[in-house]
Amino acid sequence: MKACSERSATRFRIRPATLIAGLLFCAGLVAAGPIQPAAADFDDATEFKLPNGLTVVVASFPAELEVTQVVVFKVGSADTPPGKSVLARLVQGLLYKNGIEGGRATKATDSNYSSSNHDTTYFARRVPPAQLPGIMLEGASLMSNDLITDRTVDEERESQRVAHIWPNKRDPAAPFNALVRQMLYLNHPYRLPWDGLAEDVAGLTTTDAVAFHRAYYAPNNALLVLAGAITAQQARDLAWKYFGTIGARPVPPRHWLQEPPSPARRSFTYLNPHPNSLLWQRQYRAPSYRMGPPETVYALHVLKEFLSNPLTGPFAHKPGSPAIGFASLYSPLGSEYSTFILLWGGYSSRIEMVAETEQKIDTVIESVRRDGITDAELANAKMMIERGGLLETNDFDHTVSVALRLGAGETLSDLAAWRTRLAAVSKEDVKAAARTILDPNNSVTAMGYAPPDADNPVLPLGGLK
């Protein structure tokens, strides 16, 4: 996946929708693909546990030609010690570049990705069945610390130093995301960026990496998900062969500080260095899949779909009006909290457009909180959610998303209940969720703009191609 700064390098050729996609990626919000509540392809999945505590989930699709393997470790940046917030990202990057990407067992061309967030770290590959033994050997090697040396730690520390520089220098959204999160969470470790703070990079040592790996990269703190051209028995045999001999280890319990009630609405204005770029976002603290309750979580999915619909939603583009980018996002993967996000962006010299757009958004949100949505809007949102979920069946990114949901604490029973829970959402549920979660006192709003640059042309929003 290309870096978000590369996506926005040609400033005046970006469409507003592309700008919004960049905002989402740079926030670390779409690293695992779109998060849908649907998981129809896992309705008949099998789950078993090895004696060392490794949980294995298998979804068989005989017609498929490949197998997706996702190894999830229940550890992320929220588990790092004070002053070591980049440690989870450093260990993940080190293992990926020197183990998985380095091709210890195979150099095959495949879908190959790894990332981490506040709660989990994952390594995913998609290969033909004949190559699965080698891939599983690579997955098992992640639990060994033989890749953590002074050389690999020095290399990854430098990589993280560079990674923490370019977003802040080149991408207009990067400062937003860190500041919004710090204001949204007053006490919980989610207030730190998912990839940690730049100030913490230099102090990371090999000793830190070895101790962190030893504490959390254990089979009893991991989940193995296999989906595609594989049977449950084949998965059991391979899991025993490659993972079964790894010993369990004590894993530190999570003692995260809880978040107090939000005292008041919070907002700030940010002057960004990108000429004529206007950015606006609002984040609300919301429940995750695991924390529920299900009626609120699924009602928020419906609300997100209603607000984001580009054809029928309240922010749908109308002919003759300037082209702007609007999106809403709800990705409830957190082990504890999640966020419901509204985003708007575009390029214009009219700074007052930010306040005008915010007023329109406020009007729509207050209308939904007061009156809810109609029967037709409810039915259309549900249809779009179900259709999107069915289209993602056995998709690589979707399998990763399901693995992350299981890694964050959901069960296969939770996944199988998605249709029932979605169908049960009523207009009253949507209204209640909007009133509770989209409360202004539960939000942080950020506005970013830059004055026109004399060295570059000023283009109206509708003039971008």
N, C-alpha and C positions, 0 to 999 in steps of 0.2 A: 504494500500500500504506500503510495507516494506521500511524502511529507506535505503537510498542509501549506507550508510556505511556498513550496514549488507550485501548488495548485493556484496560488494567488499572485504569482510573479508578474504576469501580464495584467496590470491593474485595470486597464480600460477595455479589456476584452471579456471580462467576467460578467456573466449574467447574475442577477440577484439570487436566483435559486442556488447557483454554484457557491456564492458567498455564504449562504446559510449552511450548505453542506460542509463547507470549510470550518464554520463556527462549531458545528457539532463534532467534527472529527478532532479539532484542536482541543475541545473540552474533554476529550477522552470518552465521548458518549456513544460513539458508533464503532468502537474498535472491534466489537464482535458482531457487527452487522445489526440490522434492525431487530428490535426485541418485540416479538408478537406473543400474545398469550396462547396462541394455538400451538399444539404439539401433537397433531393427529398421528404422525409417524411413530410416536413412542407409546401409543395406546397398548400395544402388545409386547412391549419391551420386557426383558428378563433381567432380574437383579440378583446378584449373589455376593457373598463376602468371603475373602480368603482368610485363613487363620491369622495372618499378620495384620488384619484390619482393613485391607484394601477393598473398597467397594467397587464392583464391576457391573456396568449396565450395558446390555446388548439389545440393539434393535435390528432385526434381520429383514433384509429385502432381497429375496432370491433373484429378482430381475436386474438388480444393480450389477455393475461391472467393477466397482471399486469399494473400498472400505475407508471410512473416516475414523481415525483414532484421536481422542482428546484425553489428555492427562491433566487433571485439575488438582492443584494443591490449594488447600484452604488457608491461604496466607496472602497478605497484600500489604500495601503501605500503611494501613491502619494498625498493623501488628509490629511496626518497627519501633525501636527504642527512641527516646528523645534525642534529637540531634542527628539521627540516622535515617531520616525519612526516605532517602533514595535507595536504601539498602535492599528492599524487596525488588525494585526495578533493576538494580545492579546484578543481583544474583540471577534473576530471570534472563536478563540480556546475556550474561556470561554463559549460562547453560545452553541457551539457544544458539548462540554464535559458535561455540566451541563443541557442542554436542549435536543438536538436531540439525542446524543449518550446515554445520561442518561435515555432516554425513558420516558419522562413525560407522554406520552399518550399511548405508546405501547412498548412492549419488543419484537416485532415480528422480526424474521430473515429476513433481506432484504439487498438490495444494499444501502449503507449508506456512504456518503462522504461529506466532506466540505473542502473548501480552500479559499484562497484569492490571489490576485495579486496586481499590481499597481493600477488598475482601479476598480475592482469589488470584491465582496465577495459572495460566494454562499454556499447553503446548499441543498444537493440533496438526495432523497430517492426513492426507487423503491419497491412497495408493491402490494399485491392483492387489488382489488377495495374495498373489505369490510373493509380494514384497512385504507383507504384513509381519512375518517373523522378525525381519531386520528392523522394522519400525518399532516393534514392541521391545526389542533389545535396547534401542535408543531410549524409549520411554522409561524403561527400568533403570537405565544408566543415570537418569536425572536424580535418582535418589542416592547416588554415590557422589562424594565430594572430590573425586580425583581430578575433576576439571578446574577446581578452584586452586590456583597457584598465584604466586606474586605476579607473574607475567600476565595471566588472564585478568586478574583484578586490576592491574595498572591499565591494561588496554580498555577494559570496560569502564573504568572510572573516567578515562579521557573521553570515551564515547558519550557517557552521561553528561560530562561537562559541556561538550559541544551541543548535545541535545537540549540542554537547559538554556542555551544562549540564543539559538536562532529563532525560536517562537517569539520571544520577547522583543527581538530586534526587527523581525520581518512580518509577523502576523498581527493584525489589529485585534484579534480576539483573545490572544494569550493573556494580557493583563486582566481582561474582564473575568476570565474563568477563575483565576486564583483569588481575586478580590471578592467576587460574589460568594464563593464558597466559604471564605473566612468570615464573612458577615452572616451567612445563612446558618452556620454551625458555630455556636459560642463555646462549646465544651467538648464535643465529640471529636474523635480523630479524623472524621470525614472532612473536617475544616481544612486539612492540608491537601495539596494537589495529589491526584492519584499517582503521579510519578515522582512525588517528593519535592523538596525545596532545593533550589540551586545552591544555596548556602551550605547545604549538608554534604555536597559531593566530595569536596577535597578531604574531609576527615575520614572517609571510609577506608578500612584496612582489610588485608587478607584475613586477619583474625576475626573481624566483624563478619565477613562473608561466610567463613567456615562455621562460626557459631550459629548464625542465622539459618544456614542450610541444615545443620545438624538438628536444630530445634524443630523445623517445620517441614522439611522434605522427607517425610516418613510415610510408609504405606498406609498407616492408620490415620493419616491426615490427608489422604489423597482419594481421588475418584478416577476410574478408568471407564470411558464411554466409547463403545464400538458400534458403528452403524453402517449398514450396507450389505455387501455380499459376504456374510459370515453368519454361521449358525451359533446358537447358544453353546452347544457342546464344543465347537471349535474354539470359541472365545474362552471357555473354561479351561480347555487344555493349554492354550497359549498363555493365558494369564498365570496358570500354575507354573508353567515352565520358566517364564521370564520374570515374573514378579513374586512368585510364591516363596522363593528362598531368601528374600530380603526381610530382615528382622524388623519388628515393630520397635518404636522408640517412644519415650514419654514426650508429649506435646504440651507446651505451655497453654493453660486455659486463657481464654479471652476475658479480660476485665476492662472493657471499654467504659469510659465515663458516659453517662446519659445526658441527653440534651434537655435543658429547661424549656418551658413554654416561651414562645417568641414574644418579646415585650412590645414591639411596635414595628411598623413598616420601616424598612431601611432602603436608602438609595444613594447613589453617587454618580458623578459625571466624570468621564475620563477623556482627556485630550490625547488622541492617538496621532501618530506621525504620518498616517497615510492620507494623502490629499483627497478631499471630497468624499471620504468614506463615512457613512453614518451607521452606527451599530446600536442596537437596543436589545436588552434581554431582561427577563424576569424569571427568577427561580423561586419555587415554593417547596418547602420540606414536605415530603409525602411518604406514605407507607410503602414498604417493599413487599414482594410476593410472600416472603417468609413471615413478616410481621402482620400482614393483613390489616383489617379483616377483608376476606375475599370480595364482599359486595362493594367495598370502597375501591379496592385495587382494580376490579373489572369495570366499575363505573368510570374510573379515571381513564382507562383505555378507551372507553366509548367517548368520553369528553375530548380526549386528545384527537381521536379520529374526526370528530365533528368540527373541531377548530381548524384542523389541518387540511381538510378536504379542499383541493385546489379548484374544484368545479362548483360545489354547492355550499362550501363553508362560508362563515361570515367574513372571511378575509380573502375570498376568491377574487382573482383578478377580473376586473370589468373592462370591456373594450373602451378605449378612449382615455383611460386613466393611466398614470405612470406605472411602470412595471416595478414592483418592489418584491422583496423576498420575505415571506413569513413562514414560520414553522412552529409547531409545538411538539414536544417530546416527553414521553414518559417511559422510563426504562427501569423498572423496579427490581433490579438485580441485587441490591445491597442486602447484606446479612441483617441489617437493621433498618436504616432509613434509605429513602430514595428521593428523587427530585422530579417535580413537574415543571417543565420549562417552556417559556414562550420566547421566541426569537424573531427579530426583524432586522433587515439590513439592506443597504443599497448604496449607490454612489450618487451624490448630488452636492452642489454648493449651498443648498438651502438648509442650513442647520436647523431652522425652525420646523422642518419636517419631522424631527425626532419627537418634539412635543406634540405635534399634530397627530402623529401615529399613536403615541402613547395614549392620548385622549380617546382615540377610536378604540384601542384595545381595552382600555378601562371601561368604556361604555358597553362593549360586548360582554366582558367578564361579569360586570355587575348585572347585566340582563340575565345571563345564565344563572347566576347565584340567586337572583330574585324570582325568575320565571321558569328556569329549567329549559329543556328542549322539547320539541314536538314529537309526536308519535312517528312521523315520517323521518325526522332527523335521527331518532333513536334506531329505527329499523335500518336506515341506510348505513349508519356507523357500524352496527353489528355485522351487516353484510360485508362491508369493506374489510373488517377485521378477520372474519372467517375466510373470505376469499384470499386475503394476504397470507394467512396461515397455511392454507391448503397449497398455495403456490410454492411455499418454502419447503414442502415435504422432502426430507433427506437432502436438502441443500447443505453445502459445507458450512456456511455461516450459521444456518439455523441449528445444525447439530452442535456447533460451538455454543450458541445461545442456550440451548437446552442443558448442555453440560454445566454451564455457569449457573443456571438456575438450580440445578441439583447440588452443585458445589456450595451455593449460598444457603442451602438448608431446605429447599423444597423436596418433595418426594414424587415418585412415579404416580402415586394416587392423585397428588395435586395436579400434575400435568394432564392426567386422563380426565380430570373434571373440568377442563377448560370450556368445553361446549356447554355443559350444564350451568356453569357459573356465568358465562357470557349471556346465555339465554335468559337467565334469571334477573339480569340487570333491568331495572324499571326506570321510568322518567324520574320518579321520586329518589331513586338511588343516585342518579346523576346529579340532581339538584342538591341533594344532601352532601355529596362528595365535593361539589363546587363550593358550597357554603362553608364547609369545614376546611378544605385544603386550599382553595383559592382565596382565602381570607387575606386582605392586604397586610395584616400584622404578621402573617406567616411567610412573608416574601422579602426578597431583595431585588431591587431594580437597578440596572446599570445602563447608563447612556454614554456613548462614545462618539466623538466627532472630531474633525480636523478642519481648520480654516482652509480656504482655497490656496492651492500652491501656484505661485506666479509662473513657475517653470513648466507647468503642465496645463493642458486645456481643461476647462470645466465642462463636464458633460452632464446633461439632465438624465434622470433615471431612465426615461423612455428611450434614450438615444443609444443605449448599450447594445452591442451585438456580440 
